[in-house]
């Protein structure tokens, strides 16, 4: 069976009167979005919905801010 060719999407980066510059565009994954989020955005994601219903820190940002800033083990 023939393999499908890889599709590469290019995004225009810079344009002048004589040149065009492009770069390969790769859509962000959900993990990429999480990695680049600031702490307040992460807290709002964690504390939205069911997580806070069962969280012992309910109403205090779920204790998530402290946990996110804590040194990992």
N, C-alpha and C positions, 0 to 999 in steps of 0.2 A: 504494500500500500504506500502510495506517495505521501511524503511528509509535507505538511503545509508550510509555506515559506514564512519566515518571521517578518512581521510588519513593524517597521520602525517609524515612529512619529517624530517629526522635527518641529521645533518651535523657533520662531524668529527671535533672535536676541538683539541684533543691532542692524540698522539700515542706514546707509549713507547714499549719496547720489551715485556712487560707483560700485558699492559692494553691499552684500547681504551676508549676515552671519547667522548661522543656525546652530542649535544644540539638540541633542536627542532628548525627547520628552518622555519621562517615565511617570505614569500616574502614581500618586501617593497611595500607600497602603494605610490601613487603620493604625498599624503599629508606627508608621512614620509620623502620623498625625499626633499620636500619643507622645512620642519622643520629643516633639517640638513644642508641645503645649506648656504654658507656664503653670505654676502651682495653683493659681486660683481657678484656671480652666479645669485642671485635673480634679480639684476638689468638687467643682460643680458637677463633673461627670460622675464621680464616685458617689456623691450625696444625692443624686437624682434617682428617684424610684425606690425600689425595694430595699436596697442596701441599708438605708438609714432606718427603715422600719424595725429591723432586727439589731441595729447597731447599739451597743451599750452607751455610746457617746452621743446618741441622738440629740440634735439641737446644738451641738458644739462642734460643728463641721466634721462630725463623725470621728474626731481624733485623727483624721486623715492627714491634716497638715503636719502634725507632730511625726506621724509615721513616715511621710514622704521626706521629711527633713532629717530623719534619724539615720545614723550610719548603718549601712547594711551589715548583716552578720555573715 
